[in-house]
């Protein structure tokens, strides 16, 4: 009896093991394994796309106001598919999960933000405001007269492939100018010379996604390796892209944020809201497992 393909195992529910095993293989270049791995990636991101559409719809119904209502989730554009092929030919192979992501998703901006002063909070009818900290304390007790609270989800932002590439190339070209003008620090210059890296040659080995870690370092995708998935830094954690999406979309990790004083809170919403666990339950109910 022939061994089951990774794709058939994925469809029968062995999702986590399939991704772990594919990632452990390193680069995947031989057929039919390559096509099998790509099929898994495409099915995964098809489900992610459906989930994103549901999440955005449900959050809007709950009263969430996105920074860019029309840009919260933008599905793939027709021209992007050709741009994706051109990108890989010119700049290098993308991990299969990232390739499949761009085949389904153009861009995502699941952040929402309101600036709310202490005076405004205190002026509101307490029956019309829902404030929830993990310690259960009242928000206004933690704010000084000069503090502002910025409300946002612990959301995700992913630039389009075009935007990411533009950002990388602009940064590289600025570096080339600094190199030519002698403005590069000694350590960087020595590193380039020691490793025989020509700064005049434009390369793309990293695509920023539009989010940053607490260190202000950008989060992004690696380029140039035909792997099933890639590692995406999330502060001190190094997790795979697929696991990152699972944590944010399937397990309620999307609905957390920070206030101006760096205290973790569940949500801040002007208007009568159900409790936080109920909100999460409503948002993630029935999402497709991936």
C-alpha positions in Angstrom: 0.0 0.0 0.0 1.5 3.3 -1.0 2.4 5.8 1.7 -0.1 8.6 2.1 0.8 12.0 0.7 1.3 14.9 3.1 -1.7 16.6 1.4 -4.1 13.7 2.0 -2.9 13.5 5.6 -3.6 17.2 6.0 -7.1 16.8 4.6 -7.8 14.1 7.1 -6.9 16.3 10.0 -3.2 15.6 10.7 -2.4 19.3 10.2 0.2 20.0 12.9 2.3 16.9 12.2 2.2 17.5 8.5 3.6 21.0 8.8 6.2 19.9 11.4 7.4 17.1 9.2 7.5 19.2 6.0 9.5 21.9 7.8 12.0 19.4 9.2 12.8 18.4 5.6 14.6 21.6 4.9 14.6 22.6 1.2 12.2 20.7 -0.9 13.1 20.7 -4.6 12.3 17.3 -6.0 9.0 16.1 -7.4 6.5 14.9 -6.5 7.3 16.1 -2.9 7.5 19.7 -4.0 4.0 19.7 -5.5 2.7 17.8 -2.4 4.1 20.4 -0.1 2.7 23.2 -2.2 -0.7 21.6 -2.1 -0.6 21.6 1.7 0.5 25.3 1.8 -2.3 26.3 -0.7 -5.0 24.5 1.2 -3.7 26.0 4.5 -3.8 29.6 3.1 -7.2 29.0 1.5 -8.6 28.3 5.0 -6.7 31.3 6.4 -8.3 33.5 3.8 -11.8 32.3 4.7 -11.0 32.8 8.4 -9.8 36.3 7.8 -12.9 37.3 6.0 -15.1 35.9 8.8 -13.0 37.6 11.5 -13.2 41.0 9.9 -16.9 40.6 9.3 -17.6 39.6 12.9 -15.4 42.3 14.4 -17.2 45.0 12.4 -20.6 43.6 13.6 -19.3 43.8 17.2 -18.4 47.5 16.7 -14.7 47.4 16.1 -13.5 50.3 14.0 -10.4 49.4 11.9 -7.7 51.9 11.1 -8.6 51.3 7.4 -12.0 49.8 7.1 -11.6 48.9 3.4 -8.0 47.7 4.0 -8.6 45.4 7.0 -8.5 42.5 4.6 -7.9 42.7 0.9 -8.0 39.4 -1.1 -5.4 38.7 -3.8 -5.6 40.9 -6.8 -5.4 39.4 -10.3 -2.2 41.1 -11.3 -0.4 39.9 -8.1 -0.2 36.3 -9.3 1.9 37.4 -12.3 3.9 39.7 -10.1 4.5 36.8 -7.7 6.0 34.7 -10.5 8.2 37.6 -11.7 9.3 38.2 -8.1 10.5 34.6 -7.7 12.3 34.6 -11.0 14.2 37.8 -10.2 14.7 37.7 -6.5 14.5 34.1 -5.3 12.1 31.4 -4.2 9.7 32.0 -1.4 8.8 29.5 1.3 5.8 27.6 0.2 3.6 29.0 3.0 4.5 32.5 1.9 4.0 31.8 -1.7 0.5 30.4 -0.9 -0.2 33.4 1.3 0.4 35.8 -1.5 -1.7 33.6 -3.8 -4.7 34.2 -1.5 -4.1 37.5 0.3 -3.1 40.9 -1.0 -2.8 42.7 2.3 -4.1 42.7 5.9 -4.3 45.4 8.5 -6.2 44.1 11.5 -5.4 46.9 13.9 -7.9 49.4 15.2 -7.1 52.5 17.2 -8.8 55.2 19.2 -7.1 57.9 21.3 -9.1 58.3 24.5 -8.3 60.8 27.2 -8.9 60.3 30.9 -11.3 63.2 30.9 -13.4 61.6 28.1 -13.4 58.3 30.0 -14.6 59.9 33.2 -17.3 61.9 31.4 -18.9 58.8 29.9 -22.0 57.1 31.3 -20.5 54.0 33.1 -23.3 51.9 31.7 -22.2 52.7 28.1 -18.5 51.8 28.5 -16.9 48.4 28.7 -13.4 48.5 30.2 -11.5 45.4 31.1 -8.0 44.9 32.5 -6.7 41.5 33.4 -6.5 42.5 37.1 -10.1 43.7 36.9 -9.3 47.2 38.0 -10.9 50.4 36.7 -9.1 52.0 33.8 -9.3 55.6 35.1 -7.5 54.5 38.3 -4.4 53.9 36.2 -4.3 57.0 34.1 -2.9 60.4 35.0 -4.4 63.6 33.8 -1.9 63.7 30.9 -2.2 60.1 29.9 -3.9 58.9 26.8 -5.0 55.4 26.1 -4.7 54.1 22.6 -7.0 51.2 21.9 -5.9 48.5 19.5 -6.0 44.8 18.9 -2.9 42.7 19.2 -3.5 42.4 15.6 -1.6 41.6 12.5 -0.4 43.6 9.5 0.9 42.1 6.3 1.9 44.4 3.5 1.3 43.5 -0.1 4.1 41.8 -1.9 4.6 45.0 -4.0 4.8 47.2 -0.9 7.2 44.8 0.9 9.5 44.7 -2.2 9.4 48.5 -2.6 10.4 49.0 1.1 13.3 46.5 0.8 14.7 48.1 -2.4 14.4 51.6 -1.1 16.3 50.6 2.0 19.0 48.8 -0.1 19.4 51.8 -2.4 19.8 54.1 0.6 22.5 51.8 1.9 24.3 51.9 -1.4 24.3 55.7 -1.3 25.6 55.7 2.3 28.3 53.2 1.3 29.4 55.4 -1.6 29.4 58.5 0.6 31.4 56.7 3.4 28.6 57.0 5.9 28.5 53.3 6.8 29.9 52.3 10.2 33.2 50.5 10.5 31.7 47.2 11.7 29.3 47.0 8.8 31.9 47.9 6.2 34.4 45.4 7.6 31.6 42.7 7.6 30.9 43.3 3.9 34.6 43.3 3.0 35.4 40.2 5.0 32.5 38.3 3.5 33.1 39.6 0.0 29.6 41.1 -0.3 29.3 43.6 -3.0 27.0 46.5 -1.8 26.4 47.5 -5.4 24.5 44.3 -6.1 20.8 44.5 -5.2 19.6 41.4 -3.4 16.4 40.5 -1.6 16.8 38.0 1.2 14.1 39.4 3.6 10.6 40.8 3.0 9.3 43.0 5.9 5.6 42.3 6.6 4.8 45.7 8.1 5.0 44.7 11.8 7.8 45.2 14.2 9.0 43.5 17.4 9.4 45.4 20.7 13.0 45.9 19.7 11.7 47.9 16.7 13.3 45.3 14.4 11.0 44.4 11.5 9.3 41.1 11.3 9.5 39.4 7.9 9.8 36.5 5.6 13.0 34.9 4.3 13.6 34.8 0.6 15.7 32.3 -1.4 14.9 29.0 0.3 12.4 26.4 -1.1 11.2 25.4 2.4 7.7 24.5 3.4 7.5 27.3 5.9 9.7 30.0 7.4 10.5 31.3 10.9 9.0 34.7 11.7 10.3 36.5 14.8 7.7 37.5 17.3 9.7 39.4 20.0 11.7 36.7 21.8 9.9 33.9 20.2 11.0 32.2 16.9 7.9 30.6 15.5 6.9 29.4 12.1 4.6 31.6 10.0 1.8 29.0 10.1 2.0 28.7 13.9 2.0 32.5 14.1 -1.2 32.7 12.2 -2.8 29.9 14.3 -2.0 31.8 17.5 -3.4 35.0 16.3 -6.5 33.8 14.4 -7.6 30.5 16.0 -6.9 31.0 19.7 -8.0 34.6 20.5 -4.5 36.0 20.3 -5.8 38.8 18.1 -7.9 40.4 20.8 -5.2 41.7 23.2 -3.4 45.0 23.3 -1.5 47.5 25.4 -2.4 50.8 26.8 -0.2 53.9 26.9 1.3 52.9 30.3 2.2 49.5 28.9 -0.3 47.5 31.0 -2.0 44.6 29.2 -5.7 44.9 28.8 -8.4 42.7 27.2 -10.3 45.4 25.2 -11.5 48.9 25.4 -14.8 49.6 23.7 -17.2 52.6 24.0 -20.6 50.9 24.2 -22.1 48.0 25.9 -20.1 44.9 25.2 -20.2 41.2 26.4 -17.2 40.0 28.4 -13.9 39.3 26.8 -14.1 35.5 26.7 -17.5 35.8 25.0 -16.1 38.2 22.5 -13.3 35.8 21.6 -15.8 32.9 21.4 -18.0 34.8 19.0 -15.1 35.8 16.8 -13.4 32.4 16.5 -16.5 30.2 16.5 -16.5 27.8 13.6 -13.3 29.0 12.0 -11.5 26.5 9.8 -8.7 24.7 11.5 -5.4 24.8 9.6 
